[in-house]
Every structure is written in structure tokens, then in C-alpha cells.
Amino acid sequence: MKIRHIIIITLTCALCIIAICFPCCTKLVKISDSSMYPTLQDGDILLTWKAHKNSAKNIRGRIIVFYFPFGEYDDRIHASRNNIYVKRCTGVPGDTVFFKTNDNTDLNRPHLKYYDWICDHPVIVPYKGYRIPLNDSTTSLYRKLILYETDDWNYCNNIDKTYYTFQGNYFFAIGDNQSSSYDSRHWGFIPESFIISYR
């Protein structure tokens, strides 16, 4: 038991030293739920690398730390800086996201259930320059992102607007413990600027 304690203390000290010596590129994050179990458990401390403009190509399949893009009962995307999430990045800009309809996942969550749509239609994770036609299907899926980028509630309803080109990159993330994770399947895509760090 003593050896185990020594190892834990040594690793903890090493993490602290790294975080102190390299504050510009690292961030320590405390896990506060079970959505990433068994990879991460409630109470774990995770050392992550701060995200930068070229992070997109490096984080597919990795653990990401980000600001929750929706406040409670809020339809508009904004960085909820007091609500930090830790999930696994399953879709980077330009990826296609798709789930099998027989996935046995409990999705009793309040709003923005993207899972139902993605089960029937493979979806492209938006990227800067991605152009979509504006129709019932695309506006249903991407309306919140278009509102976030244009700040115009009526943009999608304007009959003169037939296409939309995305101005930014977005990501899709899911918890490893899928049956107990509130993630992109429920509320959608994460703007690139909301990603804080990754591991």
C-alpha cells in the first residue's frame, strides 16, 4: 500500500510541476461526473493541452474540454463559461457522423435531440467554407449554428436566401459512458472557439 501511495504522490507532484512550468500550454481539469467512465472517473484530475488554431486535425478521437454551448433552456448558442464539459471528440470539421438505429442508448434529455436525426441521415460536421442549400431538412439541423453566426433569427426564413456558407469550424463529442452522457447527440455541435483543451 505504501508503494501505491508513493506512486500516486509522485504522479500528482509531476502533474503539478508540469502545469506550473507550462501554464501557457497545459490545463488541469477535475472530472465531476461519470459521463467518461471507465476512462475517467468522478474526482480524477486530467492534464490537458490547451487548444489552438491548428488543433482540429489533432483531436479526433481524443478527450476534449470545452464550454457547454447552451445555457439551460436556452435555444441560442453561447459559451457557458461556468459550465465546462469533458467528452471524447467523435467528429471534427468535415467528418460525417452517423449512428445505427439499434444503438441501445437512453436519451431522455430535455431538448435538441440530434441523435434521432443522425440515425436516419448521416450528417456532415460543419467546417469553414461548407455550403449547404437552405431547405426544411438543413435548416432544422443547422438553424442554431446559422443563428449563432449571423445573429439573424429570420435568415433561414428569407426566401431570397437559398444557400448558406459556414464561417467557422465545429465539432461533435460524446461521453465514453454513452448511457449516462449528455452530449452532442442531444444538443448538437460545438464551435471551435469553445474548445479549451484536449488530451
Stockholm file with secondary structure:
# STOCKHOLM 1.0

chainA/1-199         MKIRHIIIITLTCALCIIAICFPCCTKLVKISDSSMYPTLQDGDILLTWKAHKNSAKNIRGRIIVFYFPFGEYDDRIHASRNNIYVKRCTGVPGDTVFFKTNDNTDLNRPHLKYYDWICDHPVIVPYKGYRIPLNDSTTSLYRKLILYETDDWNYCNNIDKTYYTFQGNYFFAIGDNQSSSYDSRHWGFIPESFIISYR
#=GR chainA/1-199 SS CHHHHHHHHHHHHHHHHHHHHCTTTEEEEECCSSTTTTTSCTTCEEEEEECCTTCGGGCTTSEEEEEEEECTTCCSEEEEEEEEEEEEEEECTTCEECCCTTCCCCCCCSSCCHHHHHHHSCEECCCTTCEEECSHHHHHHHHHHHHHHHCCTTGGGCTTCCEEECCSCEEEEECSSGGGCCSHHHHCCEEGGGEEEEC
#=GC SS_cons         CHHHHHHHHHHHHHHHHHHHHCTTTEEEEECCSSTTTTTSCTTCEEEEEECCTTCGGGCTTSEEEEEEEECTTCCSEEEEEEEEEEEEEEECTTCEECCCTTCCCCCCCSSCCHHHHHHHSCEECCCTTCEEECSHHHHHHHHHHHHHHHCCTTGGGCTTCCEEECCSCEEEEECSSGGGCCSHHHHCCEEGGGEEEEC
//
